[in-house]
């Protein structure tokens, strides 16, 4: 009976920390959506809300990391349970970095607004890339919640679409700056935004890789081919 009690308590602890990670994911998703809105509308108030949300994201990162460390120290988990806790820790770290990228977008939007030239910039060209990145993160979190390897593998391939959108936007932006050198400074802010969006896709891809690690025990990071039996 005592062993069963301890096992049930451990399961409850795993469930609790998993829920906290998903809550953090929801907060970061909201932060991204707010950042995308701030970019689309060049809305300073929305951009400032993105910056304010970063404080809460960072606090959750610290709290969850502490909780995971305590569980590992007290329960000394093995096999899949240990892989899950490691993956939760790495997912939390990636979510915190996604929050950093959202904050960067907010800061760049404010910089563009201050430049006085937001409406002259080709910001709408970033809509496809930003929608892809936000959608990819949502899918990655959903795949992690269900430990869905098939969905995770699909995400790894989708990240290529974001990379292509980024490369295409960079080419267009270079042409734009060559045609109007006065727009070079705000255009560079837009370039940093595009790179931040591309990085969000990379972090979503990382989370998808953790799904495979937990479910299959295979580390597929830094591999050129994704083949899962």
N, CA, C and O of each residue as an XYZ file, in Angstrom:
916
protein
N       0.806     -1.214      0.000
C       0.000      0.000      0.000
C       0.847      1.277      0.000
O       0.555      2.184     -0.779
N       1.886      1.386      0.841
C       2.703      2.595      0.806
C       3.306      2.843     -0.574
O       3.361      3.990     -1.019
N       3.764      1.784     -1.267
C       4.365      1.963     -2.589
C       3.335      2.501     -3.583
O       3.637      3.351     -4.420
N       2.098      1.976     -3.465
C       1.049      2.441     -4.358
C       0.755      3.915     -4.101
O       0.535      4.681     -5.040
N       0.750      4.312     -2.831
C       0.505      5.709     -2.468
C       1.589      6.609     -3.062
O       1.294      7.657     -3.637
N       2.833      6.189     -2.918
C       3.932      6.974     -3.449
C       3.850      7.083     -4.970
O       4.120      8.140     -5.539
N       3.475      5.981     -5.623
C       3.351      5.985     -7.071
C       2.258      6.935     -7.518
O       2.431      7.678     -8.484
N       1.139      6.912     -6.821
C       0.028      7.809     -7.157
C       0.423      9.257     -6.950
O       0.061     10.129     -7.740
N       1.164      9.508     -5.888
C       1.612     10.867     -5.612
C       2.595     11.338     -6.690
O       2.556     12.490     -7.122
N       3.459     10.440     -7.107
C       4.414     10.769     -8.174
C       3.672     11.082     -9.470
O       3.999     12.042    -10.168
N       2.669     10.261     -9.784
C       1.861     10.515    -10.984
C       1.196     11.883    -10.913
O       1.117     12.602    -11.909
N       0.720     12.231     -9.724
C       0.071     13.530     -9.540
C       1.073     14.667     -9.742
O       0.739     15.706    -10.310
N       2.305     14.457     -9.270
C       3.347     15.469     -9.435
C       3.717     15.641    -10.908
O       3.895     16.764    -11.379
N       3.831     14.530    -11.631
C       4.116     14.597    -13.067
C       3.005     15.324    -13.800
O       3.259     16.165    -14.663
N       1.765     14.990    -13.446
C       0.618     15.624    -14.085
C       0.594     17.126    -13.801
O       0.311     17.933    -14.687
N       0.893     17.484    -12.560
C       0.870     18.892    -12.164
C       1.900     19.716    -12.924
O       1.585     20.801    -13.413
N       3.129     19.211    -13.028
C       4.171     19.972    -13.708
C       3.908     20.009    -15.212
O       4.249     20.988    -15.876
N       3.307     18.952    -15.753
C       2.949     18.941    -17.177
C       1.910     20.013    -17.473
O       1.996     20.717    -18.479
N       0.931     20.126    -16.589
C      -0.105     21.150    -16.750
C       0.505     22.542    -16.681
O       0.120     23.431    -17.440
N       1.454     22.733    -15.773
C       2.111     24.042    -15.648
C       2.864     24.409    -16.925
O       2.856     25.568    -17.341
N       3.510     23.431    -17.542
C       4.227     23.695    -18.791
C       3.241     24.086    -19.888
O       3.515     24.994    -20.672
N       2.090     23.401    -19.948
C       1.087     23.741    -20.949
C       0.493     25.129    -20.688
O       0.168     25.855    -21.627
N       0.355     25.492    -19.414
C      -0.116     26.835    -19.070
C       0.884     27.889    -19.551
O       0.504     28.935    -20.078
N       2.164     27.588    -19.358
C       3.197     28.501    -19.837
C       3.147     28.600    -21.357
O       3.325     29.675    -21.928
N       2.900     27.456    -22.004
C       2.770     27.462    -23.458
C       1.625     28.330    -23.913
O       1.747     29.052    -24.903
N       0.499     28.273    -23.198
C      -0.639     29.117    -23.536
C      -0.323     30.588    -23.375
O      -0.734     31.408    -24.196
N       0.405     30.928    -22.322
C       0.797     32.318    -22.098
C       1.711     32.811    -23.215
O       1.553     33.928    -23.707
N       2.656     31.983    -23.609
C       3.590     32.366    -24.673
C       2.858     32.491    -26.015
O       3.140     33.397    -26.800
N       1.914     31.573    -26.271
C       1.108     31.689    -27.491
C       0.380     33.024    -27.528
O       0.356     33.693    -28.561
N      -0.210     33.411    -26.411
C      -0.910     34.685    -26.324
C       0.046     35.854    -26.564
O      -0.311     36.839    -27.210
N       1.253     35.732    -26.038
C       2.274     36.765    -26.223
C       2.644     36.901    -27.701
O       2.794     38.010    -28.213
N       2.788     35.767    -28.372
C       3.109     35.789    -29.803
C       1.982     36.446    -30.600
O       2.224     37.305    -31.448
N       0.757     36.032    -30.316
C      -0.384     36.591    -31.040
C      -0.476     38.103    -30.837
O      -0.803     38.845    -31.763
N      -0.186     38.543    -29.627
C      -0.194     39.973    -29.345
C       0.917     40.678    -30.118
O       0.724     41.784    -30.624
N       2.075     40.035    -30.206
C       3.195     40.615    -30.944
C       2.860     40.725    -32.432
O       3.175     41.727    -33.074
N       2.218     39.685    -32.975
C       1.833     39.699    -34.387
C       0.799     40.791    -34.653
O       0.849     41.477    -35.674
N      -0.136     40.941    -33.718
C      -1.132     42.016    -33.842
C      -0.446     43.381    -33.802
O      -0.757     44.261    -34.604
N       0.493     43.553    -32.860
C       1.216     44.823    -32.755
C       1.944     45.144    -34.054
O       1.993     46.298    -34.480
N       2.510     44.110    -34.681
C       3.211     44.297    -35.948
C       2.254     44.650    -37.076
O       2.519     45.560    -37.862
N       1.142     43.930    -37.153
C       0.189     44.157    -38.246
C      -0.427     45.552    -38.173
O      -0.665     46.190    -39.199
N      -0.683     46.019    -36.944
C      -1.348     47.311    -36.767
C      -0.388     48.438    -36.384
O      -0.792     49.597    -36.283
N       0.868     48.096    -36.174
C       1.840     49.041    -35.618
C       1.233     49.749    -34.418
O       1.154     50.976    -34.348
N       0.806     48.907    -33.473
C       0.098     49.356    -32.279
C       1.062     49.352    -31.088
O       1.493     48.294    -30.629
N       1.387     50.535    -30.605
C       2.341     50.655    -29.516
C       1.839     50.065    -28.214
O       2.613     49.475    -27.460
N       0.539     50.219    -27.937
C      -0.022     49.674    -26.701
C       0.090     48.144    -26.687
O       0.455     47.550    -25.672
N      -0.228     47.522    -27.815
C      -0.114     46.067    -27.914
C       1.336     45.633    -27.753
O       1.609     44.625    -27.101
N       2.267     46.377    -28.337
C       3.687     46.055    -28.222
C       4.142     46.120    -26.768
O       4.908     45.269    -26.315
N       3.675     47.123    -26.045
C       4.044     47.256    -24.630
C       3.461     46.116    -23.792
O       4.080     45.691    -22.817
N       2.286     45.621    -24.158
C       1.691     44.482    -23.453
C       2.538     43.222    -23.647
O       2.652     42.393    -22.744
N       3.127     43.091    -24.835
C       4.029     41.965    -25.103
C       5.239     42.025    -24.167
O       5.651     41.008    -23.610
N       5.797     43.211    -24.002
C       6.954     43.374    -23.119
C       6.579     43.069    -21.666
O       7.359     42.460    -20.932
N       5.389     43.493    -21.261
C       4.948     43.266    -19.884
C       4.747     41.776    -19.603
O       5.025     41.308    -18.499
N       4.264     41.032    -20.600
C       4.020     39.595    -20.422
C       5.305     38.820    -20.194
O       5.281     37.728    -19.627
N       6.420     39.374    -20.629
C       7.693     38.668    -20.518
C       8.074     38.422    -19.060
O       8.724     37.425    -18.745
N       7.673     39.325    -18.178
C       7.984     39.161    -16.753
C       7.326     37.893    -16.214
O       7.951     37.126    -15.482
N       6.071     37.680    -16.579
C       5.347     36.492    -16.117
C       5.916     35.217    -16.725
O       6.023     34.195    -16.047
N       6.283     35.278    -18.007
C       6.878     34.111    -18.671
C       8.178     33.701    -17.981
O       8.412     32.517    -17.739
N       9.014     34.679    -17.668
C      10.282     34.385    -17.000
C      10.056     33.796    -15.605
O      10.778     32.895    -15.178
N       9.049     34.315    -14.906
C       8.756     33.803    -13.563
C       8.295     32.349    -13.636
O       8.692     31.528    -12.810
N       7.460     32.032    -14.619
C       6.993     30.646    -14.777
C       8.146     29.726    -15.125
O       8.189     28.584    -14.669
N       9.079     30.209    -15.923
C      10.256     29.417    -16.294
C      11.022     28.996    -15.032
O      11.391     27.831    -14.884
N      11.255     29.939    -14.138
C      11.995     29.664    -12.902
C      11.211     28.710    -12.004
O      11.777     27.766    -11.452
N       9.915     28.955    -11.858
C       9.078     28.132    -10.977
C       9.008     26.679    -11.460
O       9.153     25.746    -10.670
N       8.787     26.502    -12.754
C       8.667     25.149    -13.304
C       9.990     24.412    -13.221
O      10.025     23.222    -12.908
N      11.076     25.113    -13.499
C      12.396     24.485    -13.429
C      12.692     24.014    -12.003
O      13.259     22.941    -11.798
N      12.306     24.823    -11.033
C      12.503     24.441     -9.627
C      11.654     23.217     -9.278
O      12.116     22.311     -8.586
N      10.421     23.197     -9.758
C       9.525     22.080     -9.479
C      10.056     20.788    -10.081
O      10.019     19.741     -9.434
N      10.550     20.853    -11.310
C      11.100     19.666    -11.961
C      12.345     19.174    -11.225
O      12.518     17.971    -11.031
N      13.198     20.086    -10.822
C      14.416     19.711    -10.083
C      14.064     19.009     -8.777
O      14.703     18.027     -8.398
N      13.040     19.519     -8.090
C      12.619     18.905     -6.830
C      12.082     17.490     -7.049
O      12.371     16.583     -6.268
N      11.301     17.308     -8.112
C      10.747     15.981     -8.396
C      11.865     14.982     -8.688
O      11.846     13.858     -8.187
N      12.838     15.396     -9.502
C      13.949     14.504     -9.842
C      14.752     14.145     -8.588
O      15.143     12.993     -8.403
N      14.993     15.139     -7.731
C      15.774     14.895     -6.520
C      15.056     13.971     -5.541
O      15.682     13.108     -4.924
N      13.752     14.149     -5.400
C      12.991     13.375     -4.416
C      12.582     11.998     -4.918
O      12.586     11.028     -4.161
N      12.224     11.916     -6.218
C      11.672     10.664     -6.744
C      12.695      9.796     -7.477
O      12.492      8.594     -7.647
N      13.788     10.411     -7.906
C      14.817      9.683     -8.652
C      14.184      8.807     -9.749
O      14.366      7.590     -9.760
N      13.448      9.433    -10.657
C      12.742      8.674    -11.698
C      13.704      8.021    -12.685
O      14.864      8.417    -12.803
N      13.203      7.023    -13.383
C      14.001      6.320    -14.383
C      13.192      6.156    -15.660
O      11.986      6.404    -15.694
N      13.891      5.731    -16.715
C      13.247      5.397    -17.990
C      12.371      6.536    -18.500
O      12.802      7.688    -18.542
N      11.131      6.205    -18.891
C      10.256      7.181    -19.541
C       9.907      8.361    -18.638
O       9.793      9.491    -19.112
N       9.736      8.106    -17.343
C       9.419      9.201    -16.427
C      10.547     10.232    -16.400
O      10.296     11.437    -16.392
N      11.781      9.752    -16.388
C      12.922     10.667    -16.395
C      12.989     11.417    -17.721
O      13.259     12.617    -17.745
N      12.742     10.706    -18.831
C      12.751     11.367    -20.136
C      11.682     12.456    -20.194
O      11.916     13.530    -20.748
N      10.513     12.178    -19.623
C       9.437     13.160    -19.617
C       9.850     14.414    -18.862
O       9.624     15.529    -19.332
N      10.447     14.237    -17.703
C      10.854     15.395    -16.900
C      11.949     16.199    -17.602
O      11.942     17.429    -17.577
N      12.879     15.494    -18.223
C      13.930     16.193    -18.977
C      13.315     16.973    -20.134
O      13.671     18.126    -20.378
N      12.386     16.329    -20.843
C      11.734     16.983    -21.976
C      10.891     18.175    -21.529
O      10.842     19.196    -22.214
N      10.233     18.045    -20.386
C       9.458     19.171    -19.852
C      10.372     20.348    -19.522
O      10.033     21.502    -19.782
N      11.523     20.044    -18.950
C      12.482     21.094    -18.624
C      12.985     21.792    -19.886
O      13.075     23.019    -19.930
N      13.308     21.008    -20.906
C      13.806     21.589    -22.155
C      12.693     22.348    -22.892
O      12.945     23.372    -23.527
N      11.478     21.839    -22.802
C      10.354     22.533    -23.433
C      10.124     23.886    -22.771
O       9.871     24.886    -23.441
N      10.218     23.900    -21.438
C      10.075     25.157    -20.702
C      11.133     26.165    -21.141
O      10.838     27.344    -21.336
N      12.362     25.690    -21.295
C      13.452     26.572    -21.730
C      13.174     27.125    -23.122
O      13.427     28.301    -23.386
N      12.655     26.284    -24.013
C      12.337     26.748    -25.363
C      11.179     27.733    -25.356
O      11.178     28.694    -26.124
N      10.201     27.504    -24.502
C       9.083     28.443    -24.400
C       9.557     29.800    -23.891
O       9.084     30.843    -24.343
N      10.495     29.777    -22.946
C      11.034     31.038    -22.439
C      11.736     31.800    -23.561
O      11.659     33.026    -23.643
N      12.420     31.049    -24.421
C      13.121     31.703    -25.533
C      12.142     32.216    -26.579
O      12.384     33.246    -27.209
N      11.036     31.499    -26.764
C       9.985     32.003    -27.659
C       9.456     33.325    -27.110
O       9.214     34.270    -27.861
N       9.279     33.378    -25.787
C       8.859     34.629    -25.170
C       9.853     35.749    -25.431
O       9.462     36.895    -25.654
N      11.145     35.416    -25.401
C      12.185     36.406    -25.710
C      12.028     36.925    -27.137
O      12.185     38.119    -27.391
N      11.716     36.014    -28.074
C      11.548     36.419    -29.468
C      10.314     37.310    -29.627
O      10.329     38.274    -30.392
N       9.245     36.977    -28.896
C       8.046     37.821    -28.940
C       8.352     39.213    -28.392
O       7.908     40.224    -28.934
N       9.124     39.238    -27.301
C       9.526     40.526    -26.732
C      10.355     41.320    -27.741
O      10.199     42.535    -27.865
N      11.227     40.631    -28.452
C      12.050     41.299    -29.467
C      11.168     41.927    -30.542
O      11.413     43.051    -30.978
N      10.135     41.190    -30.966
C       9.206     41.731    -31.963
C       8.545     42.992    -31.418
O       8.438     43.998    -32.120
N       8.100     42.932    -30.157
C       7.476     44.100    -29.544
C       8.410     45.301    -29.521
O       7.995     46.415    -29.841
N       9.665     45.086    -29.148
C      10.641     46.179    -29.091
C      10.905     46.763    -30.477
O      11.023     47.979    -30.629
N      10.998     45.893    -31.491
C      11.247     46.373    -32.846
C      10.051     47.148    -33.396
O      10.219     48.126    -34.124
N       8.837     46.702    -33.042
C       7.638     47.433    -33.467
C       7.661     48.844    -32.881
O       7.368     49.817    -33.575
N       8.009     48.946    -31.606
C       8.092     50.271    -30.978
C       9.160     51.129    -31.652
O       8.976     52.334    -31.820
N      10.266     50.515    -32.034
C      11.335     51.249    -32.712
C      10.859     51.767    -34.062
O      11.151     52.904    -34.432
N      10.131     50.940    -34.793
C       9.615     51.353    -36.102
C       8.606     52.486    -35.942
O       8.608     53.440    -36.720
N       7.747     52.378    -34.933
C       6.769     53.440    -34.687
C       7.478     54.758    -34.411
O       7.080     55.805    -34.921
N       8.530     54.698    -33.601
C       9.287     55.918    -33.277
C       9.976     56.501    -34.505
O      10.212     57.707    -34.578
N      10.298     55.639    -35.470
C      10.967     56.128    -36.683
C      10.039     56.964    -37.548
O      10.499     57.733    -38.393
N       8.722     56.817    -37.340
C       7.748     57.594    -38.107
C       7.465     57.053    -39.488
O       6.823     57.731    -40.290
N       7.937     55.821    -39.797
C       7.739     55.294    -41.146
C       7.086     53.924    -41.189
O       7.367     53.152    -42.105
N       6.224     53.591    -40.233
C       5.686     52.226    -40.236
C       4.843     51.879    -41.451
O       4.929     50.763    -41.963
N       4.037     52.807    -41.915
C       3.122     52.504    -43.020
C       3.838     52.347    -44.351
O       3.265     51.831    -45.310
N       5.098     52.795    -44.412
C       5.850     52.701    -45.659
C       6.568     51.370    -45.811
O       7.111     51.070    -46.874
N       6.572     50.572    -44.749
C       7.326     49.321    -44.769
C       6.481     48.145    -45.259
O       5.264     48.127    -45.079
N       7.141     47.161    -45.882
C       6.414     45.979    -46.396
C       6.129     44.950    -45.304
O       6.449     43.772    -45.463
N       5.533     45.387    -44.205
C       5.327     44.511    -43.050
C       4.306     43.409    -43.329
O       4.371     42.334    -42.733
N       3.361     43.678    -44.237
C       2.347     42.666    -44.542
C       2.961     41.411    -45.150
O       2.358     40.338    -45.116
N       4.164     41.549    -45.706
C       4.854     40.407    -46.296
C       5.200     39.355    -45.232
O       5.463     38.196    -45.553
N       5.196     39.776    -43.970
C       5.553     38.863    -42.877
C       4.358     38.072    -42.353
O       4.510     37.217    -41.480
N       3.178     38.357    -42.882
C       1.973     37.727    -42.336
C       2.013     36.198    -42.469
O       1.676     35.477    -41.530
N       2.424     35.721    -43.633
C       2.458     34.271    -43.846
C       3.438     33.607    -42.888
O       3.112     32.603    -42.254
N       4.638     34.171    -42.786
C       5.658     33.589    -41.910
C       5.197     33.592    -40.450
O       5.379     32.604    -39.740
N       4.600     34.705    -40.003
C       4.169     34.795    -38.610
C       3.031     33.834    -38.309
O       2.998     33.229    -37.237
N       2.094     33.685    -39.245
C       0.990     32.739    -39.050
C       1.513     31.303    -38.998
O       1.044     30.497    -38.195
N       2.475     30.991    -39.847
C       3.071     29.653    -39.853
C       3.764     29.357    -38.528
O       3.618     28.270    -37.969
N       4.520     30.335    -38.030
C       5.269     30.126    -36.785
C       4.328     29.953    -35.595
O       4.523     29.061    -34.770
N       3.317     30.801    -35.509
C       2.359     30.698    -34.405
C       1.614     29.369    -34.461
O       1.393     28.723    -33.437
N       1.230     28.973    -35.673
C       0.530     27.702    -35.836
C       1.405     26.513    -35.500
O       0.933     25.524    -34.941
N       2.674     26.610    -35.839
C       3.604     25.511    -35.573
C       3.806     25.316    -34.069
O       3.863     24.187    -33.582
N       3.912     26.422    -33.349
C       4.066     26.304    -31.897
C       2.820     25.675    -31.280
O       2.918     24.822    -30.399
N       1.658     26.099    -31.744
C       0.411     25.531    -31.225
C       0.349     24.026    -31.471
O      -0.039     23.261    -30.588
N       0.734     23.607    -32.677
C       0.739     22.176    -33.013
C       1.764     21.410    -32.173
O       1.512     20.283    -31.748
N       2.919     22.032    -31.940
C       3.970     21.364    -31.157
C       3.514     21.135    -29.718
O       3.748     20.069    -29.149
N       2.867     22.135    -29.137
C       2.371     21.986    -27.768
C       1.273     20.932    -27.699
O       1.202     20.158    -26.744
N       0.427     20.907    -28.707
C      -0.639     19.902    -28.745
C      -0.043     18.500    -28.883
O      -0.492     17.560    -28.226
N       0.973     18.368    -29.745
C       1.633     17.070    -29.924
C       2.306     16.627    -28.630
O       2.288     15.444    -28.293
N       2.901     17.576    -27.905
C       3.556     17.237    -26.639
C       2.521     16.799    -25.609
O       2.742     15.833    -24.880
N       1.399     17.501    -25.546
C       0.361     17.157    -24.567
C      -0.150     15.740    -24.781
O      -0.496     15.047    -23.824
N      -0.198     15.307    -26.054
C      -0.720     13.975    -26.377
C       0.398     12.962    -26.648
O       0.137     11.782    -26.878
N       1.664     13.450    -26.617
C       2.820     12.622    -26.991
C       2.546     11.923    -28.325
O       2.711     10.711    -28.462
N       2.129     12.720    -29.286
C       1.745     12.238    -30.611
C       2.960     12.314    -31.544
O       3.293     13.386    -32.051
N       3.608     11.189    -31.761
C       4.827     11.146    -32.568
C       4.540     11.504    -34.024
O       5.328     12.210    -34.653
N       3.431     11.028    -34.561
C       3.081     11.319    -35.960
C       2.939     12.823    -36.186
O       3.461     13.370    -37.158
N       2.228     13.477    -35.276
C       2.063     14.929    -35.384
C       3.403     15.634    -35.237
O       3.674     16.610    -35.936
N       4.241     15.144    -34.331
C       5.553     15.751    -34.109
C       6.418     15.657    -35.361
O       7.105     16.614    -35.716
N       6.385     14.507    -36.029
C       7.182     14.334    -37.245
C       6.722     15.275    -38.355
O       7.539     15.771    -39.130
N       5.420     15.518    -38.430
C       4.893     16.434    -39.436
C       5.384     17.856    -39.169
O       5.665     18.607    -40.103
N       5.486     18.219    -37.898
C       5.956     19.556    -37.529
C       7.399     19.768    -37.980
O       7.752     20.856    -38.435
N       8.226     18.748    -37.858
C       9.628     18.865    -38.251
C       9.764     19.230    -39.725
O      10.687     19.948    -40.111
N       8.851     18.738    -40.536
C       8.894     19.040    -41.965
C       8.316     20.430    -42.250
O       8.773     21.124    -43.157
N       7.308     20.829    -41.468
C       6.666     22.129    -41.695
C       7.607     23.295    -41.426
O       7.454     24.365    -42.016
N       8.572     23.097    -40.547
C       9.490     24.194    -40.221
C      10.225     24.692    -41.457
O      10.630     25.853    -41.510
N      10.400     23.824    -42.455
C      11.064     24.227    -43.699
C      10.287     25.330    -44.410
O      10.886     26.187    -45.061
N       8.958     25.318    -44.293
C       8.136     26.340    -44.934
C       8.463     27.722    -44.358
O       8.553     28.707    -45.091
N       8.637     27.776    -43.045
C       8.968     29.048    -42.399
C      10.332     29.539    -42.863
O      10.509     30.730    -43.122
N      11.295     28.629    -42.969
C      12.633     29.008    -43.431
C      12.582     29.595    -44.839
O      13.266     30.575    -45.136
N      11.763     28.989    -45.707
C      11.649     29.502    -47.081
C      10.987     30.883    -47.109
O      11.385     31.752    -47.885
N       9.978     31.075    -46.261
C       9.323     32.380    -46.180
C      10.310     33.440    -45.706
O      10.314     34.562    -46.214
N      11.143     33.084    -44.734
C      12.138     34.022    -44.219
C      13.138     34.403    -45.306
O      13.443     35.581    -45.490
N      13.642     33.417    -46.016
C      14.620     33.685    -47.077
C      14.016     34.580    -48.159
O      14.672     35.496    -48.655
N      12.762     34.306    -48.519
C      12.096     35.118    -49.538
C      11.887     36.540    -49.067
O      12.048     37.483    -49.842
N      11.530     36.706    -47.810
C      11.306     38.051    -47.283
C      12.608     38.843    -47.252
O      12.617     40.033    -47.570
N      13.703     38.195    -46.873
C      14.999     38.884    -46.833
C      15.355     39.422    -48.216
O      15.829     40.551    -48.344
N      15.127     38.619    -49.245
C      15.432     39.080    -50.617
C      14.582     40.294    -50.986
O      15.078     41.250    -51.583
N      13.297     40.248    -50.628
C      12.407     41.371    -50.938
C      12.819     42.626    -50.167
O      12.770     43.738    -50.694
N      13.221     42.430    -48.929
C      13.581     43.578    -48.095
C      14.867     44.239    -48.588
O      14.997     45.462    -48.537
N      15.806     43.439    -49.061
C      17.045     44.009    -49.615
C      16.723     44.870    -50.830
O      17.258     45.968    -50.982
N      15.854     44.371    -51.684
C      15.434     45.146    -52.863
C      14.766     46.443    -52.431
O      15.026     47.499    -53.009
N      13.914     46.373    -51.429
C      13.190     47.538    -50.926
C      14.170     48.595    -50.403
O      14.004     49.783    -50.679
N      15.184     48.169    -49.652
C      16.153     49.117    -49.102
C      17.011     49.742    -50.200
O      17.400     50.906    -50.104
N      17.300     48.972    -51.234
C      18.086     49.508    -52.348
C      17.299     50.576    -53.101
O      17.876     51.542    -53.601
N      16.003     50.404    -53.179
C      15.159     51.371    -53.893
C      14.949     52.650    -53.093
O      14.762     53.720    -53.672
N      14.978     52.547    -51.753
C      14.755     53.721    -50.909
C      15.681     53.654    -49.692
O      15.281     53.157    -48.639
N      16.903     54.146    -49.826
C      17.893     54.085    -48.743
C      17.424     54.753    -47.449
O      17.945     54.441    -46.377
N      16.455     55.662    -47.527
C      15.957     56.316    -46.315
C      15.264     55.328    -45.383
O      15.109     55.586    -44.190
N      14.855     54.204    -45.938
C      14.123     53.214    -45.160
C      15.032     52.111    -44.593
O      14.547     51.116    -44.054
N      16.353     52.298    -44.720
C      17.266     51.235    -44.286
C      17.136     50.955    -42.798
O      17.033     49.794    -42.402
N      17.138     51.996    -41.958
C      17.094     51.784    -40.511
C      15.823     51.062    -40.054
O      15.935     50.042    -39.375
N      14.603     51.547    -40.397
C      13.402     50.806    -39.989
C      13.291     49.436    -40.660
O      12.689     48.512    -40.113
N      13.886     49.318    -41.862
C      13.860     48.023    -42.545
C      14.695     46.992    -41.802
O      14.359     45.808    -41.784
N      15.779     47.442    -41.190
C      16.602     46.528    -40.393
C      15.823     46.042    -39.176
O      15.959     44.889    -38.767
N      15.006     46.923    -38.597
C      14.132     46.491    -37.495
C      13.188     45.398    -37.981
O      12.933     44.423    -37.273
N      12.675     45.572    -39.194
C      11.762     44.584    -39.769
C      12.497     43.265    -40.037
O      11.919     42.186    -39.905
N      13.759     43.364    -40.408
C      14.566     42.161    -40.619
C      14.755     41.392    -39.311
O      14.681     40.164    -39.288
N      14.999     42.128    -38.222
C      15.136     41.480    -36.912
C      13.828     40.800    -36.503
O      13.839     39.740    -35.877
N      12.707     41.421    -36.861
C      11.405     40.819    -36.577
C      11.248     39.509    -37.348
O      10.810     38.500    -36.796
N      11.609     39.540    -38.630
C      11.506     38.336    -39.459
C      12.361     37.210    -38.891
O      11.949     36.050    -38.886
N      13.558     37.557    -38.410
C      14.438     36.546    -37.832
C      13.849     36.002    -36.532
O      13.953     34.807    -36.257
N      13.235     36.869    -35.736
C      12.605     36.423    -34.489
C      11.477     35.440    -34.783
O      11.326     34.438    -34.084
N      10.692     35.721    -35.807
C       9.599     34.826    -36.194
C      10.159     33.477    -36.642
O       9.623     32.424    -36.295
N      11.238     33.523    -37.413
C      11.873     32.287    -37.882
C      12.389     31.465    -36.703
O      12.326     30.235    -36.729
N      12.897     32.134    -35.678
C      13.400     31.441    -34.496
C      12.264     30.793    -33.701
O      12.455     29.743    -33.088
N      11.100     31.408    -33.710
C       9.941     30.805    -33.039
C       9.648     29.443    -33.665
O       9.350     28.478    -32.962
N       9.737     29.378    -34.988
C       9.551     28.108    -35.684
C      10.590     27.084    -35.271
O      10.277     25.903    -35.122
N      11.832     27.532    -35.085
C      12.900     26.622    -34.659
C      12.607     26.036    -33.274
O      12.830     24.850    -33.034
N      12.108     26.874    -32.373
C      11.796     26.397    -31.020
C      10.614     25.429    -31.035
O      10.584     24.468    -30.268
N       9.647     25.686    -31.908
C       8.529     24.751    -32.051
C       9.039     23.394    -32.539
O       8.577     22.344    -32.093
N       9.987     23.439    -33.451
C      10.594     22.208    -33.954
C      11.317     21.463    -32.834
O      11.242     20.237    -32.755
N      12.014     22.197    -31.971
C      12.697     21.569    -30.842
C      11.711     20.835    -29.940
O      11.971     19.714    -29.503
N      10.580     21.478    -29.667
C       9.565     20.861    -28.809
C       9.034     19.578    -29.443
O       8.793     18.586    -28.755
N       8.855     19.610    -30.758
C       8.397     18.410    -31.466
C       9.418     17.281    -31.332
O       9.039     16.117    -31.198
N      10.696     17.611    -31.365
C      11.739     16.592    -31.199
C      11.685     15.962    -29.805
O      11.979     14.778    -29.644
N      11.310     16.757    -28.798
C      11.204     16.222    -27.440
C      10.068     15.206    -27.333
O      10.134     14.287    -26.517
N       9.028     15.368    -28.151
C       7.924     14.405    -28.167
C       8.451     13.025    -28.548
O       8.116     12.022    -27.917
N       9.275     12.990    -29.585
C       9.866     11.723    -30.036
C      10.784     11.155    -28.962
O      10.814      9.945    -28.739
N      11.525     12.022    -28.304
C      12.448     11.581    -27.244
C      11.693     10.899    -26.108
O      12.118      9.853    -25.617
N      10.575     11.490    -25.690
C       9.803     10.902    -24.593
C       9.135      9.602    -25.022
O       9.218      8.588    -24.329
N       8.472      9.646    -26.177
C       7.671      8.499    -26.602
C       8.506      7.317    -27.084
O       8.160      6.160    -26.847
N       9.616      7.623    -27.768
C      10.406      6.556    -28.377
C      11.790      6.359    -27.753
O      12.468      5.369    -28.027
N      12.191      7.294    -26.931
C      13.520      7.185    -26.333
C      14.633      7.469    -27.325
O      15.775      7.062    -27.109
N      14.314      8.167    -28.415
C      15.306      8.464    -29.456
C      15.564      9.971    -29.525
O      14.631     10.773    -29.583
N      16.828     10.331    -29.517
C      17.222     11.732    -29.647
C      17.491     12.012    -31.120
O      18.510     11.588    -31.666
N      16.574     12.724    -31.754
C      16.704     12.959    -33.204
C      17.209     14.367    -33.522
O      17.155     14.807    -34.671
N      17.695     15.066    -32.507
C      18.255     16.384    -32.771
C      19.496     16.273    -33.649
O      20.249     15.302    -33.572
N      19.688     17.280    -34.477
C      20.889     17.388    -35.314
C      21.040     16.225    -36.298
O      22.147     15.926    -36.744
N      19.932     15.576    -36.630
C      19.987     14.519    -37.638
C      19.371     15.031    -38.924
O      18.404     15.793    -38.896
N      19.922     14.620    -40.041
C      19.438     15.112    -41.334
C      18.192     14.376    -41.791
O      17.404     14.915    -42.567
N      18.004     13.140    -41.316
C      16.843     12.351    -41.724
C      16.070     11.921    -40.472
O      16.646     11.460    -39.486
N      14.741     12.090    -40.551
C      13.901     11.694    -39.435
C      13.190     10.397    -39.803
O      12.224     10.401    -40.566
N      13.673      9.302    -39.257
C      13.066      8.007    -39.534
C      12.712      7.356    -38.203
O      13.592      6.975    -37.431
N      11.418      7.236    -37.946
C      10.958      6.643    -36.698
C      10.150      5.387    -37.010
O       9.204      5.415    -37.797
N      10.538      4.310    -36.387
C       9.818      3.056    -36.592
C       8.528      3.043    -35.760
O       7.779      2.066    -35.798
